[in-house]
Every structure is written in structure tokens, then in C-alpha cells.
Amino acid sequence: MKYINFNGNEISKLSLGTVQFGLNYGISNSSGKPKQDEVNDIVGFVTQSGINCFDTAVAYGDSEIVLGKALNQKKSCHIVSKVKSDIFLSDVEKILFRSLDRLGYSKLFGFMLHDGELLFRWRDEYRDKVDRLKKYNLINHFGVSIYTNEEFDLAIENTSIEIIQIPFNLFDQRANNNSWFQKAKEANKLIFIRSVFLQGLFFMEIEKLTGTLMEAKGYLKQMNSMRETLDLSIADFAMAYVESIADDAVVLFGCDSLTQAKENIETYSKLPKLKEEILNNINRAFSNIPENIINPSRWNMQ
């Protein structure tokens, strides 16, 4: 397992996203939430494989509870949780204590806003809230999960923000096209990458796509043609692209079974480094994909 050093902390390059532990999540997920015993096996395997970072959120159903039971207060784990802006504005300390109790830990590595709404009206009192959480030794770092380029730029300029979670994949290349990785490195901010497989869209049977996702058929066929030429699986191609671009970022991956966890980690351990010519071809092919495809909140299956 590769690791990133961020302000003296060794963080595994792969982080386990746990939304599947608390919700039925992902367009290609047909099995639903795994049971607690299954989650215990998944978490046990990934920690043995060197993964020490876990991503969850208050909004992920009972994910914090399930993850906490599986981790069973394992030491040297970096846990990141998230709350929506309205919760942050209410009684954030109370909410954070609840999260810590569910997880079974006394401190979070990262505590993040689940949306970028507050970035547009950030005030000194919000900064003071963050400083209090650090003063009380409840969190190490504060951050935000963003979607737009405007939100990213506001996060870079915000001195309270140390972690920025972004979407990045073969079809959603805004991070690369707008130099998000370079800007974050210059500002000493840690990037977490989500949606590497575009919430499972890359694995869907093309002819079964409906609604707005029918627009994705041509792009998916082109993606498959490119990865078949390289003799790579879908997972190999998607992860290799992200890894070839984002050397200094933590990559989130989710799974709803031990088999998936093993496959993802095995895939990551053998990823090829894509050549510059291939990266340029990918960029030319997919740099202007409509938001109806790259933004899951815009998907309509009807």
C-alpha cells in the first residue's frame, strides 16, 4: 500500500468509503447494504492490507455505527466524517460528539462539510467554531466536499479548510482541466477523490441504460473501446487514469462485499502508469461531457 504524508500523518493512498454500509448506494449495486458480519470482514481485510483511512458521514444512514463496530477502536486509523452545512450551523459540537460515540473514537482525523454552501458566506464565527473543535481536541483537520470549480477556489482561499473532497474520474475531468491538484499542493491542502467509477455507471450494461443516462451510451462505448485496446478491465482503466494524474491525493473506493474489496485492492496494487499520449487521448475524448452524465444528482432513470 502506498502512503501520503500530510502534516506528519501517514495516510493510505486508498481510503474506504462507507456509504454502502449505511445506505443502498450506487446505480450498479443490486445486493443492498452488507450485514454487520460482512462489514467486519471487509474492514478486517482492508486494514490488514494497509488501509488506515475511512470515510463516512452523518447522512450515510447507520454507516458510522456499523463502521465503529467493525473498527472496534483500532488504533492508527484516520477517520473522516461529514455533516451538512445546516447541521454545522446548529449545534455542531453536539452532533460531533454523537458521531464520535457512534464510531467509538474520541477524535476524528477529518471533519468536513458535506456541501459547499457555507463557502459562499463564510464568517469569522464559523472559523471560530472550527478552532474550538480543534482546541477541544475533537478533530485534527477541517474540510469540505465540493462539486463546482467556484466552490473549489473558495475552499483553497479559506484558511479553515485543510481537506477538500472532489469528484474525479474518466468522464469528470474538471479537476485536471482546472489544475485543482496543483492548486491544492501549493496551498498544502489534502485532496480526497470520490466517484472514481462515477457511482457505478462505468459498470452498467450499456443497452440497459434509461432516462438521461441514455446520453452516456456513446461515451461508455468509447471508454470500453479505449480500455480494450489497452487490454485493461473497466476498474483497471478507471483507477489507472486517476492514479496517473493524482499522485498526492487519497482515493476513495467503496464496496458492498469482501469480494469487491479484494478485487479493488488487487486492482490498485497492479495498476499500470498510463502514458502521456493515452492521458491526452482520454482528455480529448471526455473533457466536455454534459453535466447530466457526470453529476449523479442530475440523473433521471425514467
Secondary structure as UniProt FT lines:
FT   STRAND          3..6
FT   TURN            7..8
FT   STRAND          9..12
FT   STRAND          14..17
FT   HELIX           19..22
FT   TURN            27..28
FT   HELIX           36..48
FT   TURN            49..50
FT   STRAND          53..55
FT   TURN            58..59
FT   TURN            61..62
FT   HELIX           63..71
FT   TURN            72..73
FT   TURN            75..76
FT   STRAND          78..83
FT   HELIX           85..89
FT   TURN            90..91
FT   HELIX           92..103
FT   STRAND          108..113
FT   HELIX           117..121
FT   HELIX           124..135
FT   TURN            136..137
FT   STRAND          139..145
FT   HELIX           149..157
FT   TURN            159..160
FT   STRAND          163..167
FT   HELIX           174..177
FT   TURN            178..179
FT   HELIX           180..186
FT   TURN            187..188
FT   STRAND          190..194
FT   TURN            196..197
FT   HELIX           198..203
FT   HELIX           206..208
FT   HELIX           211..216
FT   HELIX           217..229
FT   TURN            230..231
FT   HELIX           234..245
FT   TURN            247..248
FT   STRAND          250..254
FT   HELIX           258..269
FT   HELIX           276..286
FT   TURN            287..288
FT   HELIX           291..294
FT   HELIX           296..298
//
